[in-house]
Amino acid sequence: MDPPSRRDAMFRKGQTAVLVVDMQVIWLEPGADPFHPEHGPDHYFYRQTAATTIPNVQRILKAARANGVEVVHTIIQSLTEDGRDRSLDHKLTPIHVPPSLPAGRPVAALAPVGDEIVLPKTSSGVFNSTNIDYVLKNLGIRYLIVVGVMTDQCVDMAVRDAADRSYLVTCVADACATASEERHEAALRAFGGYCWVTDTDTVVARIEALGKDA
């Protein structure tokens, strides 16, 4: 097949995956994040993720699973209990999610199903601290749909790094979130040149169209 000639090219059957970024209990349930104890349940991030982000990611995962689209999850999680393997940035921040911590798992609504791949990372960029590029290429993936948190941090890194590695990237704006609406919109403007920014309705419709292909 000829390579895609535009960022909003239609997804292709057998070449498309959804990447779910850091949709973990520790970040998404109020009170679970020890690094931001000042953020109560009324904080914008928790309201936005509960009302919009998580339900939209659910819809995308349901469509993907029903239509043969790979689902890959990445989570922030150290390889060691004391976090000695973390990036310097995560040590300085500090961010440490030991592998034994139950809150490090994806939230129940977005839990991996079957043998969906889960890649723990110890940096903002999943392409920097995991073998995701190797895995996606082995799966034959060219089209990468990115959802998750935080829009201006780990999602941003995933989008830019994937684009630099010749994936055709789609960022689903209403299936991502960060600490404020201003930060979210600014991030989408900043990395929009590396991907197609669209919405859940459009992505679900395009994924469902794959199931109708002969």
Residue pairs with C-beta under 8 A, 6 or more apart in sequence:
1 12
4 142
4 143
4 168
7 168
7 169
7 195
7 196
8 170
8 196
8 198
9 143
9 168
10 206
10 209
11 69
11 143
11 145
11 206
11 207
11 209
11 210
12 142
12 143
12 210
13 68
13 210
13 213
14 68
14 140
15 140
15 141
15 142
15 143
16 69
16 70
16 141
16 142
16 143
16 144
16 145
16 207
16 210
17 69
17 70
17 71
17 72
17 136
17 139
17 141
17 143
17 144
17 145
18 60
18 61
18 64
18 69
18 70
18 71
18 72
18 145
18 147
19 72
19 73
19 74
19 126
19 132
19 144
19 145
19 146
19 147
19 148
19 158
19 162
20 57
20 61
20 71
20 72
20 73
20 74
20 106
20 110
20 147
20 148
21 74
21 126
21 146
21 147
21 148
21 149
21 154
21 155
21 158
22 74
22 75
22 76
22 148
22 149
22 150
22 154
23 54
23 57
23 73
23 106
23 107
23 110
23 147
23 148
23 149
24 75
24 76
24 97
24 103
24 104
24 105
24 106
24 107
25 32
25 102
25 103
25 104
25 105
25 106
25 107
26 32
26 33
26 76
26 97
26 101
26 103
26 104
27 33
27 76
27 149
28 46
28 49
28 50
28 54
28 107
28 149
29 103
29 107
30 39
30 40
30 41
30 43
30 46
31 41
32 103
33 39
35 93
35 94
35 95
39 45
39 46
40 46
43 179
44 179
44 180
44 181
45 149
45 177
45 178
45 179
45 180
48 177
48 181
49 149
49 177
52 174
52 177
53 147
53 149
53 174
53 175
53 176
53 177
54 107
54 109
54 110
56 147
56 172
56 174
56 175
56 200
57 110
57 147
57 148
57 175
58 109
58 110
59 200
59 204
60 145
60 147
60 172
60 175
60 200
60 203
60 204
60 207
61 71
61 110
61 113
63 69
63 203
63 204
63 207
63 208
64 70
64 71
64 145
64 207
65 71
65 113
66 208
66 211
67 207
67 208
67 210
67 211
68 210
68 211
69 145
69 207
69 210
70 116
70 117
70 139
70 141
71 112
71 113
71 116
71 117
72 116
72 117
72 118
72 119
72 132
72 135
72 136
73 106
73 110
73 112
73 116
73 117
73 118
73 119
74 118
74 119
74 120
74 121
74 126
74 130
74 132
74 154
74 158
75 97
75 104
75 105
75 106
75 118
75 119
75 120
75 121
76 90
76 95
76 97
76 104
76 120
76 121
76 122
76 154
77 97
77 98
77 99
77 104
77 120
77 121
77 122
78 84
78 85
78 86
78 96
78 97
78 98
78 99
78 120
78 122
79 85
79 99
79 120
79 122
80 98
80 99
81 98
81 99
81 100
82 98
83 90
83 91
83 96
83 98
83 122
85 122
86 95
86 96
86 122
87 122
87 123
87 128
87 129
89 123
89 124
90 96
90 122
90 123
97 103
97 104
98 104
99 120
105 111
106 112
106 118
112 118
117 135
119 126
119 130
119 131
119 132
119 135
120 130
121 128
121 129
121 130
122 129
123 129
124 153
124 154
124 157
125 154
125 157
125 158
125 161
126 132
126 154
126 157
126 158
126 161
127 133
127 157
127 158
127 161
127 162
127 165
128 157
128 161
133 165
136 144
136 167
141 167
142 166
142 167
142 168
143 167
143 168
143 170
144 162
144 167
144 168
144 169
144 170
145 169
145 170
145 172
145 203
145 207
146 155
146 158
146 159
146 162
146 169
146 170
146 171
146 172
146 176
146 195
147 155
147 171
147 172
147 175
147 176
148 154
148 155
148 175
148 176
149 155
149 176
149 177
149 178
150 177
150 178
150 179
151 176
151 177
151 178
151 183
151 184
151 187
151 188
152 178
152 183
152 184
152 186
152 187
152 190
153 178
155 171
155 176
155 178
155 187
156 187
156 190
156 191
159 169
159 171
159 191
159 194
159 195
160 191
160 194
162 169
162 195
163 169
163 194
163 195
164 194
168 196
169 194
169 195
169 196
170 195
170 196
170 197
170 198
170 203
171 188
171 191
171 192
171 195
171 196
171 197
171 198
172 198
172 199
172 200
172 203
173 184
173 188
173 197
173 198
173 199
174 199
174 200
175 200
175 203
176 184
177 184
178 184
178 187
188 197
